Amino acid sequence: MSNVKGKTGRVIAAALPLAIALISGAAQANPYSETVLHSFNNADGERLYGGIVRDKLGNTYGTAWIGGANNLGDIYKIAPDGTTTVLYSFTGGLDGGNPPNTPILEGNFLYGTTESGGSSGFYGTLYRFNIKTGKMTILFNFTQTSGGFPIGALLRDGSGNFYGTTQKFGADAAGVIFQFSVKAGYKILYSFTNGADGGDPTSDLSLDQAGNVYGVTNSGNSNNGTVFKLTPAGVFTTLYTFPNADLAPSYPNGGLAIDKNGNIYGTYGLGGTDCDGTGRGCGGIFEITAAGRYVALHNFAGTDGAYPISDLRLKGRTLYGTTEGLVSGGTQTTDGGNVWTFSLGKKTLNVLYQFNSSLNDPFFPNGAAPLADSSGNVFGASLYGGTNSDGAVYELSPPAN
């Protein structure tokens, strides 16, 4: 893969293999049924790199990376009846442009970042948007000094502090981990060196019960990514280094899930089983135990999915995630990826739904973790597909008992 980046600058493990052969696969039986909640059409958004959030009334909110009134992205709302409204279109000026991640919903406010624009004209913003009044407030403007291009989603702790990463700049131009609060302002917690600690972080961060921040990088001068931990006292530790070797697990792209015992779960986009005959491998799922031991939980075989880049979501003892592709008989296809669960107890993977691009399905589910409600329904967004091939928001429903 060699650091192939998507349009937002993310290192996307599947980008190279899937670009080689755009072959639509055959329809498959799916245990879950799909409802497309909305197909986007550029005017209301396109390229949903960010995931969705839902309120108690069943309204869905998210961002599109491009599209909207100025083709620089927007904030949208999907009502329970499917009515879709553009709440705000970014201009690329002082308000920023190209929101690349999942916003945080708290009360009447959405918090997030843009990848471009701002007072610096280039490096992005941290914003607060009032969904009731439509007022946009810029809380911080990124610069070369502070770090630029905040691609990963914000994380907020119980004290109201935001945490995030920038892909570039900072002391060594390899990105930073930052903290922001309205009262205390902006603070760089760590600057990556692009050495043994990795660099160019683009994935979402995770927080444990003790206030430690965890994340991944997917590049480095001497490695193919790292898993890191940053304590509240500012102590940075590289927990695991993905080696630069053929078929070795590599390029962890998605955010981590952490259980109550301190075990860490994540995915890597390449390596593992050579399911496509290219020597790249199709990625897998890993665990780093609370004692620091690396455990390979699952290598994707191609037929059960390939190239996972999404965040993981942990619900009970079940992980939820997605893959970007499918490999069958050694042939790379773009059936569109799938949504899966992995049982930590049984150590088994279950494909909930395989997307099919030939049926106007959403395809290429984005890097955000799927949402699961109390009834077992799963919600997510895609980069492409839907009626207009501009991306869609979908719901997957479990089979009737």
C-alpha positions as CSV (number, residue, x, y, z in Angstrom):
1,M,0.0,0.0,0.0
2,S,2.9,2.3,0.8
3,N,0.9,5.1,2.4
4,V,-1.8,5.5,-0.1
5,K,-4.0,8.4,1.1
6,G,-7.7,9.1,0.5
7,K,-9.1,12.5,-0.5
8,T,-9.0,13.7,3.1
9,G,-5.3,12.7,3.5
10,R,-6.2,9.5,5.5
11,V,-4.0,6.5,4.8
12,I,-6.7,4.2,3.5
13,A,-5.5,0.6,3.4
14,A,-8.0,-0.5,0.7
15,A,-7.4,2.4,-1.6
16,L,-4.8,0.7,-3.8
17,P,-6.2,-2.8,-4.0
18,L,-9.7,-1.6,-4.7
19,A,-8.5,0.9,-7.3
20,I,-6.9,-1.9,-9.3
21,A,-10.1,-3.7,-10.2
22,L,-13.5,-2.2,-10.0
23,I,-15.5,-5.4,-10.4
24,S,-19.0,-5.6,-9.2
25,G,-19.7,-8.9,-7.4
26,A,-22.8,-11.1,-7.3
27,A,-25.6,-10.4,-4.9
28,Q,-25.3,-12.3,-1.6
29,A,-27.8,-13.4,1.0
30,N,-27.6,-11.2,4.0
31,P,-28.8,-12.1,7.5
32,Y,-29.7,-8.4,8.1
33,S,-32.0,-6.4,6.0
34,E,-31.1,-2.9,4.7
35,T,-33.0,0.4,4.6
36,V,-31.4,3.4,2.9
37,L,-32.4,6.3,5.1
38,H,-31.1,8.9,2.6
39,S,-29.1,8.9,-0.7
40,F,-27.1,12.1,-1.1
41,N,-26.9,14.1,-4.3
42,N,-24.1,16.6,-3.8
43,A,-26.6,19.5,-3.3
44,D,-27.2,18.1,0.2
45,G,-23.7,16.6,0.6
46,E,-21.3,14.1,-0.8
47,R,-18.5,11.8,0.5
48,L,-19.6,11.0,4.0
49,Y,-16.1,10.5,5.6
50,G,-17.7,11.3,9.0
51,G,-20.1,9.0,10.7
52,I,-23.5,9.8,12.2
53,V,-24.9,10.6,15.6
54,R,-28.6,10.2,16.7
55,D,-30.7,12.0,19.2
56,K,-33.4,10.6,21.5
57,L,-36.1,11.5,19.0
58,G,-34.5,9.5,16.2
59,N,-33.0,12.4,14.3
60,T,-29.7,11.6,12.6
61,Y,-26.9,14.2,12.2
62,G,-23.6,14.1,10.3
63,T,-21.3,15.9,8.0
64,A,-20.4,15.5,4.3
65,W,-16.9,16.3,3.2
66,I,-17.9,18.0,0.0
67,G,-21.2,19.1,-1.5
68,G,-23.6,21.5,-0.1
69,A,-24.1,25.1,-1.3
70,N,-20.4,25.7,-1.8
71,N,-19.2,22.2,-2.5
72,L,-17.0,22.4,0.6
73,G,-19.1,20.2,2.8
74,D,-22.1,20.6,5.1
75,I,-23.9,19.6,8.3
76,Y,-27.1,17.6,7.6
77,K,-30.1,16.3,9.5
78,I,-32.2,13.3,8.6
79,A,-35.6,13.2,10.4
80,P,-37.2,9.9,11.3
81,D,-39.5,10.2,8.3
82,G,-36.5,10.5,6.0
83,T,-36.7,14.3,5.4
84,T,-33.2,15.5,5.0
85,T,-32.2,19.1,5.7
86,V,-28.9,20.9,5.1
87,L,-28.4,22.7,8.4
88,Y,-25.2,24.5,7.4
89,S,-22.9,24.7,4.3
90,F,-19.3,25.5,4.9
91,T,-17.7,28.3,2.8
92,G,-14.0,27.4,3.1
93,G,-13.4,30.8,4.7
94,L,-13.3,31.7,8.3
95,D,-15.7,28.9,9.1
96,G,-13.5,26.3,7.5
97,G,-14.4,23.7,4.9
98,N,-14.4,19.9,4.3
99,P,-15.5,18.5,7.6
100,P,-13.8,15.0,7.6
101,N,-15.2,13.3,10.7
102,T,-18.1,12.4,13.0
103,P,-19.4,15.3,15.1
104,I,-20.1,15.2,18.8
105,L,-23.8,15.9,19.8
106,E,-24.3,17.4,23.2
107,G,-27.7,19.0,23.9
108,N,-28.4,21.5,21.0
109,F,-24.8,21.6,19.9
110,L,-22.6,19.7,17.4
111,Y,-18.9,19.9,17.9
112,G,-16.4,19.0,15.2
113,T,-13.5,20.0,13.1
114,T,-12.9,21.0,9.5
115,E,-9.9,19.9,7.5
116,S,-9.4,23.2,5.6
117,G,-10.1,26.9,5.9
118,G,-10.1,29.1,9.0
119,S,-8.4,32.3,9.8
120,S,-5.1,30.8,8.6
121,G,-6.8,30.1,5.3
122,F,-5.6,26.5,5.2
123,Y,-5.2,24.4,8.3
124,G,-8.8,23.9,9.6
125,T,-11.0,24.9,12.5
126,L,-12.7,23.5,15.6
127,Y,-16.4,24.5,15.5
128,R,-19.6,24.5,17.6
129,F,-22.9,24.5,15.7
130,N,-26.3,25.2,17.3
131,I,-28.8,22.8,15.7
132,K,-31.7,24.9,16.9
133,T,-30.6,28.4,15.9
134,G,-28.2,27.6,13.1
135,K,-25.4,29.6,14.6
136,M,-21.9,28.6,13.8
137,T,-19.1,29.4,16.3
138,I,-15.4,28.9,15.6
139,L,-13.7,27.9,18.8
140,F,-10.2,27.5,17.5
141,N,-8.2,28.0,14.2
142,F,-5.4,25.6,13.5
143,T,-2.0,26.8,12.3
144,Q,1.3,25.3,11.4
145,T,2.5,25.9,15.0
146,S,-0.5,24.3,16.6
147,G,-0.8,21.5,14.1
148,G,-2.9,21.4,11.0
149,F,-5.5,19.2,9.2
150,P,-7.5,17.7,12.2
151,I,-8.9,14.7,10.4
152,G,-9.7,12.4,13.3
153,A,-12.9,13.1,15.3
154,L,-12.9,15.0,18.5
155,L,-13.1,13.2,21.9
156,R,-14.7,14.8,24.9
157,D,-14.1,13.8,28.6
158,G,-16.4,14.3,31.5
159,S,-14.9,17.7,32.4
160,G,-15.6,19.2,29.0
161,N,-12.1,18.9,27.6
162,F,-11.8,18.0,23.9
163,Y,-9.0,15.8,22.6
164,G,-7.9,15.3,19.0
165,T,-5.1,14.9,16.6
166,T,-3.8,16.8,13.6
167,Q,-2.3,14.9,10.7
168,K,0.5,17.4,10.1
169,F,2.7,20.1,11.6
170,G,3.6,20.7,15.2
171,A,7.2,20.6,16.4
172,D,8.3,17.9,14.0
173,A,5.7,18.4,11.2
174,A,4.3,14.9,11.8
175,G,1.1,15.8,13.7
176,V,0.1,16.4,17.3
177,I,-2.2,15.3,20.0
178,F,-4.1,18.3,21.4
179,Q,-6.4,19.3,24.2
180,F,-8.9,22.1,24.0
181,S,-11.4,23.7,26.4
182,V,-13.3,26.9,26.1
183,K,-11.9,28.0,29.5
184,A,-8.3,26.9,29.1
185,G,-7.8,27.2,25.4
186,Y,-5.6,25.0,23.2
187,K,-2.7,22.9,24.3
188,I,-0.4,20.5,22.5
189,L,0.0,17.4,24.6
190,Y,2.4,15.6,22.3
191,S,4.2,16.2,18.9
192,F,4.9,13.1,16.8
193,T,8.3,12.7,15.3
194,N,7.5,10.2,12.5
195,G,10.1,8.0,14.1
196,A,9.5,5.0,16.4
197,D,6.4,6.8,17.7
198,G,4.9,7.0,14.3
199,G,3.4,10.0,12.6
200,D,0.5,11.5,10.6
201,P,-2.3,10.4,13.0
202,T,-5.7,10.5,11.3
203,S,-7.8,8.1,13.3
204,D,-10.2,8.9,16.2
205,L,-8.9,8.8,19.8
206,S,-10.3,6.6,22.6
207,L,-10.4,7.3,26.4
208,D,-10.3,4.8,29.3
209,Q,-11.8,5.2,32.7
210,A,-8.6,6.6,34.2
211,G,-8.4,9.4,31.6
212,N,-5.7,7.9,29.5
213,V,-5.9,8.7,25.8
214,Y,-5.2,5.9,23.2
215,G,-4.9,6.0,19.4
216,V,-3.0,4.7,16.4
217,T,-0.7,6.1,13.7
218,N,-0.5,4.4,10.4
219,S,3.0,5.4,9.3
220,G,6.5,6.0,10.5
221,N,10.0,6.1,9.1
222,S,10.8,2.6,10.4
223,N,7.4,1.0,10.9
224,N,3.9,0.5,9.4
225,G,2.0,2.1,12.3
226,T,1.8,2.2,16.1
227,V,-0.6,2.0,18.9
228,F,0.0,4.6,21.6
229,K,-1.1,5.7,25.0
230,L,-0.9,9.2,26.6
231,T,-1.5,9.6,30.3
232,P,-3.1,12.7,32.0
233,A,0.4,13.5,33.2
234,G,1.6,13.7,29.6
235,V,3.6,10.5,29.5
236,F,3.6,9.1,26.0
237,T,4.1,5.3,25.4
238,T,4.2,3.3,22.2
239,L,2.3,0.2,23.1
240,Y,2.9,-1.7,19.9
241,T,4.8,-1.2,16.7
242,F,3.6,-2.8,13.5
243,P,6.6,-4.1,11.6
244,N,7.6,-3.3,8.1
245,A,7.5,-6.8,6.7
246,D,5.6,-8.8,4.0
247,L,2.2,-9.9,5.3
248,A,2.9,-8.6,8.7
249,P,-0.2,-6.8,10.2
250,S,0.2,-3.2,9.2
251,Y,-1.5,0.2,8.8
252,P,-3.9,0.4,11.7
253,N,-6.4,3.0,10.4
254,G,-9.4,2.9,12.7
255,G,-10.0,4.1,16.3
256,L,-9.6,1.7,19.1
257,A,-12.1,0.1,21.5
258,I,-11.2,-0.4,25.2
259,D,-13.0,-2.6,27.6
260,K,-13.5,-2.1,31.3
261,N,-10.4,-4.3,32.1
262,G,-8.1,-2.2,30.0
263,N,-7.9,-4.5,27.0
264,I,-7.5,-2.7,23.7
265,Y,-9.0,-3.8,20.3
266,G,-8.3,-2.5,16.9
267,T,-8.0,-3.3,13.2
268,Y,-5.2,-3.2,10.7
269,G,-5.8,-2.6,7.0
270,L,-3.2,-4.8,5.4
271,G,-1.2,-7.9,6.3
272,G,-2.4,-11.2,7.7
273,T,-3.7,-13.7,5.1
274,D,-2.6,-13.3,1.5
275,C,-6.1,-13.7,0.3
276,D,-5.8,-11.7,-2.9
277,G,-2.5,-13.0,-4.2
278,T,-0.8,-9.7,-4.1
279,G,1.3,-10.2,-1.0
280,R,-0.5,-7.3,0.8
281,G,-2.9,-9.3,2.9
282,C,-6.5,-8.3,3.6
283,G,-6.1,-7.0,7.2
284,G,-7.5,-8.2,10.5
285,I,-8.5,-7.6,14.1
286,F,-6.1,-7.4,17.0
287,E,-6.1,-7.1,20.8
288,I,-3.5,-5.6,23.1
289,T,-4.1,-7.1,26.5
290,A,-4.0,-5.0,29.7
291,A,-0.7,-6.7,30.3
292,G,0.7,-5.4,27.0
293,R,0.6,-8.7,25.0
294,Y,-0.4,-8.4,21.3
295,V,-3.0,-11.0,20.2
296,A,-4.2,-11.6,16.6
297,L,-7.9,-12.2,16.9
298,H,-8.9,-12.6,13.2
299,N,-7.4,-12.4,9.8
300,F,-9.8,-11.5,7.1
301,A,-10.0,-14.2,4.4
302,G,-11.4,-12.0,1.6
303,T,-14.7,-13.8,1.4
304,D,-15.6,-12.5,4.9
305,G,-14.3,-9.0,4.0
306,A,-11.1,-7.3,3.3
307,Y,-9.2,-4.1,4.2
308,P,-10.9,-2.9,7.4
309,I,-10.3,0.8,8.1
310,S,-13.1,1.7,10.4
311,D,-13.2,2.6,14.1
312,L,-14.4,-0.3,16.4
313,R,-17.4,0.0,18.7
314,L,-17.6,-2.3,21.7
315,K,-21.1,-3.2,23.0
316,G,-21.0,-5.8,25.7
317,R,-18.6,-8.4,24.5
318,T,-19.2,-7.7,20.8
319,L,-17.1,-5.6,18.5
320,Y,-18.8,-3.8,15.5
321,G,-16.8,-2.8,12.5
322,T,-16.7,-2.6,8.7
323,T,-14.5,-3.6,5.8
324,E,-14.0,-1.8,2.5
325,G,-13.9,-4.7,0.1
326,L,-14.3,-8.4,-0.7
327,V,-12.0,-10.9,-2.3
328,S,-13.4,-14.0,-3.9
329,G,-11.3,-16.6,-5.7
330,G,-8.3,-14.3,-5.6
331,T,-10.1,-11.6,-7.5
332,Q,-10.4,-8.2,-5.9
333,T,-13.9,-6.9,-6.1
334,T,-15.8,-3.8,-5.0
335,D,-19.0,-5.4,-3.7
336,G,-18.7,-2.4,-1.5
337,G,-17.5,-3.8,1.8
338,N,-19.5,-5.1,4.7
339,V,-20.6,-4.6,8.3
340,W,-19.6,-7.3,10.8
341,T,-19.5,-8.2,14.4
342,F,-16.9,-10.1,16.3
343,S,-17.6,-12.1,19.4
344,L,-14.8,-11.7,21.9
345,G,-16.2,-14.7,23.8
346,K,-16.4,-17.1,20.9
347,K,-13.7,-15.5,18.8
348,T,-16.0,-15.6,15.8
349,L,-16.8,-13.1,13.0
350,N,-20.4,-12.7,11.8
351,V,-21.1,-10.7,8.6
352,L,-24.3,-8.7,9.1
353,Y,-24.6,-7.3,5.6
354,Q,-22.6,-7.4,2.4
355,F,-23.0,-4.3,0.3
356,N,-23.4,-4.6,-3.4
357,S,-22.6,-1.7,-5.7
358,S,-24.6,-3.1,-8.6
359,L,-27.8,-2.7,-6.7
360,N,-27.5,1.0,-5.8
361,D,-26.4,0.0,-2.4
362,P,-24.3,2.2,-0.3
363,F,-20.8,1.1,-0.7
364,F,-17.4,1.7,0.9
365,P,-18.7,2.2,4.5
366,N,-16.6,5.0,5.9
367,G,-14.1,4.9,8.7
368,A,-16.6,5.7,11.5
369,A,-17.8,2.9,13.8
370,P,-21.3,1.6,13.1
371,L,-24.0,2.5,15.7
372,A,-26.1,-0.2,17.3
373,D,-29.3,0.6,19.2
374,S,-31.0,-1.4,21.9
375,S,-33.1,-3.3,19.4
376,G,-30.1,-4.6,17.5
377,N,-30.5,-2.2,14.5
378,V,-27.2,-0.9,13.1
379,F,-26.7,2.5,11.5
380,G,-23.9,3.9,9.4
381,A,-22.8,6.0,6.4
382,S,-20.9,5.3,3.2
383,L,-18.5,7.2,1.0
384,Y,-20.2,6.2,-2.2
385,G,-23.3,4.5,-3.5
386,G,-27.0,5.1,-3.0
387,T,-29.1,6.3,-5.9
388,N,-26.7,9.1,-7.0
389,S,-23.4,7.4,-6.0
390,D,-22.7,10.3,-3.7
391,G,-22.9,8.3,-0.4
392,A,-25.8,7.3,1.8
393,V,-26.9,6.7,5.4
394,Y,-28.2,3.2,6.0
395,E,-30.0,1.2,8.7
396,L,-29.5,-2.6,9.0
397,S,-32.2,-4.6,10.9
398,P,-31.7,-8.0,12.4
399,P,-33.8,-11.0,11.2
400,A,-37.2,-11.4,12.8
401,N,-37.4,-14.0,15.5
